[in-house]
Amino acid sequence: QGLARECQSITLIFDKGNNSETNQQVLDASGFHFVGSLVPTHFTDLLALERAQFHPLKDPLLQPTSALRLTRKLWGQQRTLVMTFSPELQRKQIRGIEQHLAKKCRALHELQAKLRRSQLPGAKGKGYTAESLAKLTKQICTSQHIAQLLHVTVTQQRGQLKLNYRVDARAHAQIKEHQLGKRILFTDQHHWSDEQIVLAYRSQSQVEDAFADMKDPHF
């Protein structure tokens, strides 16, 4: 509060890991302004908005990012929202998902092989049941996007358990089109431009880099 009295205006920047109704109430009563981000998948109606509605941001530092400005009531207060789309972020996220998906497919392929070996004549060990396979496949597929992309079935034919899986190409295309590359920022700085809001949020990474430098003994 003392710092707030000495400065004309202080805007705090925080990520979605700090979001809660209690934290927001404390912040609203503090006298500080803020720019934060929301969990995109909690706002599927916003993610469904066509990218044709977005406009390019003018600041050269932000290009080729585009944005869409909205207002919405969050935790009892009207907020300004800026939803951004970054082709670079989308490419990174696609690459990450494809690497993650390949890892999960390898794990399922290995489970298939173990299942086949466990059902050979004279095989040792307890073996698998439909319930244990379902539990194992759920563990493999429980992560962001993977549960939507991988469909696993466990069936029984002639007394033998079979495990099959496939990648849902349609779900992959929908995730790419509607979710990847997007961020949803929210703020009480209603008079700020879209560029000011996005630049303020991105300054968070610069501070994180500075802390990393400070922890470096050579620095």
Secondary structure, DSSP 4 states (H G I P E B T S, - for coil): -HHHHHSS--EEE--GGG--HHHHHHHHTTT-EEEEEE-GGG-HHHHTS-GGG-EE--STTTTT-EEEEEEEEETTEEEEEEEEE-HHHHHHHHHHHHHHHHHHHHHHHHHHHHHHHHTSTT--S----HHHHHHHHHHHH-STTHHHHEEEEEEEETTEEEEEEEE-HHHHHHHHHHTTTEEEEEES-TTS-HHHHHHHHHHHHHHHHHHHHHH-S--
